[in-house]
């Protein structure tokens, strides 16, 4: 299996799905054979969402035991430090066994040990692997800030990242999106369909704002349709909220067929992670962005403002928002479809369909 690609990282659906997009592009360039024949292997953290998403995408997955250092208690930090030598050792063994041609970190803690050991083994002459990271956000996370100094290239979703990384390493590709996410025609307006999702784990804050807003749509019951991905933990509360409001809705814990949900939607209400924004741009849908308020360095709000300042989306700050605010925006957009048309046109300008192929081409140059 030597000469292939290792994609390291995970922790969020956005990290994993960007990695899947790159894997698909690598596989296509190799002729579309089985992932094992192409030498494509993912490495992630035990207990992360990559355990579900990577096998579903059809790729092999190796797991490391990792913890966390950001926004966690002392015991978790100590456990993480204790596990670090073991994760470095396993990373080295994985690299020496697979002998990849390229190693890509897509974010998340699993990318750290793999990229670090790939650089060490290459420096010792035990491995010949090109290394890179994919920075999906407008503000790099802690792991990528460190790795950016070590790797050969830094592929970025947003321009202007030369100030965050060594400038000569920065290549702006856009953020890779899954091949299943493709441009759609103009959204339907009747019924006015609102697709609400908060990432792979759901979003308690968005769910609460929507539940506060539902009673304010009583006069629009026959004109609105809701599709709501709640996350595992908040399903019952949200489903009950729709029942109490007497509003028909498709409420699910997790939606695997995102392309179909995007196709039905007139408006998206969602977070502002980079993968989410890339998919919005790809499908060309108007969105009300409610950034995750505890994202590191507030990067989701910064991501959202880039789109909002160009008229490509609307921004609602969760800490300052109420259900009344959300209902007012939905009502306005339902009554003024021209505003949706303008956002759809503007957000399509952010679509970078060649992003995954550009990353692969950079590796193989």
Residue pairs with C-beta under 8 A, 6 or more apart in sequence:
1 36
1 39
1 41
1 98
1 99
2 39
2 98
2 99
2 100
2 101
3 39
3 99
3 100
3 101
4 38
4 39
4 40
4 41
4 98
4 100
4 101
4 102
5 22
5 23
5 26
5 38
5 39
5 40
5 41
5 100
5 101
5 102
5 103
5 104
5 363
6 41
6 42
6 43
6 94
6 95
6 98
6 100
6 102
6 103
6 104
6 114
6 118
7 19
7 22
7 23
7 40
7 41
7 42
7 43
7 104
7 106
8 42
8 43
8 44
8 103
8 104
8 105
8 106
8 110
8 111
8 113
8 114
8 115
9 15
9 16
9 19
9 43
9 44
9 50
9 105
9 106
9 107
9 108
9 109
9 110
9 111
10 16
10 19
10 42
10 44
10 45
10 48
10 49
10 50
10 54
10 106
10 108
10 110
11 44
11 45
11 48
11 49
11 50
11 107
11 108
11 109
11 110
12 49
12 107
12 108
12 199
12 200
12 273
12 275
13 49
13 53
13 199
13 200
13 275
14 107
14 136
14 199
14 273
14 274
14 275
14 276
15 50
15 106
15 107
15 108
15 136
15 275
16 42
16 44
16 49
16 50
16 53
16 54
16 106
17 53
17 177
17 178
17 275
18 106
18 134
18 136
18 175
18 176
18 177
18 274
18 275
18 278
19 42
19 104
19 106
19 134
20 53
20 54
20 57
20 59
20 178
21 176
21 177
21 178
21 179
21 355
21 356
22 104
22 106
22 134
22 176
22 356
22 359
22 360
23 35
23 40
23 42
23 57
23 59
24 178
24 179
24 356
25 176
25 356
25 357
25 359
25 360
26 38
26 40
26 360
26 363
27 33
27 35
27 38
27 40
29 357
29 360
29 364
30 37
30 38
35 41
35 58
35 59
35 60
36 60
39 98
39 100
39 101
40 59
40 60
41 59
41 60
41 61
41 62
41 94
41 98
41 100
42 50
42 54
42 59
42 60
42 61
42 62
43 61
43 62
43 63
43 64
43 91
43 94
43 110
43 114
44 50
44 51
44 54
44 61
44 62
44 63
44 64
44 108
44 110
45 63
45 64
45 65
45 66
45 108
45 109
45 110
46 63
46 64
46 65
46 66
48 108
48 110
49 200
49 201
50 61
50 110
51 61
51 63
53 200
54 60
54 61
55 61
56 256
62 94
64 87
64 90
64 91
64 110
64 113
65 83
65 86
65 87
66 80
66 83
66 87
66 109
66 110
66 113
67 76
67 77
67 79
67 80
67 83
67 109
68 76
68 77
68 80
68 109
69 77
69 80
69 109
69 142
70 142
70 296
71 294
71 296
72 80
84 113
87 113
88 113
88 116
88 117
90 113
91 113
91 114
91 116
91 117
91 118
92 117
92 120
92 121
94 114
95 103
95 114
95 117
95 118
95 121
95 127
95 129
96 121
96 126
96 127
99 127
99 129
100 118
100 129
101 128
101 129
101 130
101 363
102 129
102 130
102 131
102 132
102 363
102 364
103 114
103 115
103 118
103 129
103 130
103 131
103 132
104 131
104 132
104 133
104 134
104 359
104 363
105 111
105 112
105 114
105 115
105 131
105 132
105 133
105 134
105 143
105 144
105 147
105 151
106 133
106 134
106 136
107 133
107 134
107 135
107 136
107 141
107 143
107 144
108 143
109 143
111 133
111 143
111 144
111 147
112 143
112 146
112 147
115 131
115 133
115 147
115 150
115 151
116 147
116 150
118 127
118 129
118 131
119 131
119 150
119 151
121 127
121 129
122 128
122 129
122 131
130 152
130 153
130 363
131 150
131 151
131 152
131 153
132 151
132 152
132 153
132 154
132 155
132 359
132 362
132 363
133 144
133 147
133 148
133 151
133 153
133 154
133 155
134 155
134 156
134 157
134 175
134 176
134 359
135 144
135 148
135 154
135 155
135 156
135 157
135 161
135 164
135 165
136 157
136 175
136 273
136 274
136 275
136 278
137 157
137 158
137 273
137 274
137 299
137 300
137 302
137 303
138 157
138 158
138 161
138 274
138 299
138 302
138 303
138 306
139 164
139 296
139 297
139 298
139 299
139 302
140 148
140 161
140 164
140 165
141 296
141 297
141 299
142 296
144 154
145 164
148 154
148 164
148 165
148 166
148 169
149 165
149 166
151 169
152 169
153 169
153 171
153 362
153 363
154 161
154 165
154 166
154 169
154 170
154 171
155 171
155 172
155 173
155 358
155 359
155 362
156 165
156 170
156 171
156 172
156 173
157 172
157 173
157 174
157 175
157 274
157 278
157 355
158 172
158 274
158 303
158 306
159 172
161 170
161 172
162 170
171 358
171 362
173 352
173 354
173 355
173 358
173 359
173 362
174 278
174 350
174 351
174 352
174 354
174 355
174 358
175 274
175 275
175 277
175 278
175 352
175 355
176 278
176 355
176 356
176 359
177 275
177 278
177 279
177 282
177 355
177 356
178 279
180 258
180 259
181 258
181 259
181 262
181 279
181 282
181 283
182 259
182 282
182 283
183 282
183 283
183 284
183 348
183 351
184 262
184 263
184 283
184 284
184 285
186 341
186 344
187 193
187 265
187 266
187 267
187 285
187 286
187 340
187 344
188 264
188 266
189 266
189 337
189 340
190 223
191 222
191 223
191 224
191 225
192 220
192 223
192 224
192 225
192 266
192 267
192 333
192 334
193 224
193 225
193 226
193 227
193 264
193 265
193 266
193 267
194 224
194 225
194 226
194 227
194 265
194 266
194 267
194 268
194 269
194 330
195 227
195 228
195 261
195 262
195 264
195 265
195 267
195 268
195 269
195 270
196 206
196 207
196 210
196 226
196 227
196 228
196 229
196 268
196 269
196 270
197 203
197 228
197 229
197 255
197 261
197 268
197 269
197 270
198 204
198 205
198 206
198 207
198 229
198 231
198 270
198 271
199 231
199 270
199 271
199 273
199 276
199 292
200 231
200 254
201 231
201 232
202 229
202 230
202 231
202 232
202 233
202 234
202 253
203 231
203 270
203 271
203 290
203 292
204 231
204 233
204 234
205 290
205 292
205 293
205 318
206 269
206 270
206 271
206 290
206 318
207 228
207 230
207 231
207 234
207 237
207 238
208 323
209 290
209 316
209 318
209 321
209 322
209 323
209 325
209 326
210 228
210 238
210 241
210 269
210 323
210 326
211 237
211 238
211 241
211 323
212 322
212 323
212 324
212 326
213 323
213 324
213 326
213 327
213 330
214 241
214 242
214 245
214 247
214 323
215 245
216 323
216 324
216 327
216 331
217 224
217 245
217 247
217 327
217 330
217 331
218 245
218 246
220 331
220 334
221 246
221 247
221 248
223 334
224 247
224 330
224 334
225 248
225 249
225 264
226 242
226 247
226 248
226 249
226 250
226 251
227 249
227 250
227 255
227 261
227 264
227 265
228 238
228 242
228 249
228 250
228 251
228 252
229 252
229 253
229 254
229 255
229 261
230 237
230 238
230 239
230 251
230 252
230 253
231 253
231 254
232 253
232 254
235 251
235 252
235 253
238 251
239 251
242 248
242 249
242 251
255 261
258 279
259 283
262 268
262 279
262 283
262 285
263 283
265 285
266 286
266 333
266 334
266 340
267 285
267 286
267 287
267 288
267 330
267 333
267 340
268 280
268 285
268 286
268 287
268 288
269 287
269 288
269 290
269 326
270 276
270 280
270 287
270 288
270 289
270 290
271 289
271 290
271 291
271 292
271 300
272 289
272 290
272 291
272 292
272 300
272 301
272 303
272 304
272 307
272 315
273 292
273 295
273 300
273 303
274 303
277 289
277 303
277 304
277 307
277 313
277 350
278 350
278 351
278 352
278 355
280 287
280 313
280 347
281 312
281 347
281 348
281 349
281 350
281 351
281 352
282 351
282 353
284 344
284 347
284 348
284 351
285 344
285 347
286 313
286 314
286 333
286 339
286 340
286 343
286 344
286 347
287 307
287 313
287 314
287 343
287 347
288 313
288 314
288 315
288 316
288 326
288 329
288 330
289 304
289 307
289 308
289 313
289 314
289 315
289 316
290 316
290 317
290 318
290 321
291 298
291 300
291 301
291 303
291 304
291 315
291 317
291 318
292 300
292 318
293 301
293 317
293 318
293 319
295 301
301 315
301 317
304 313
304 315
305 315
307 313
307 315
307 346
307 347
307 350
308 314
308 315
310 346
310 349
311 342
311 343
311 346
312 343
312 346
312 347
312 349
312 350
313 343
313 347
314 329
314 343
316 325
316 326
316 329
332 339
333 339
333 340
352 358
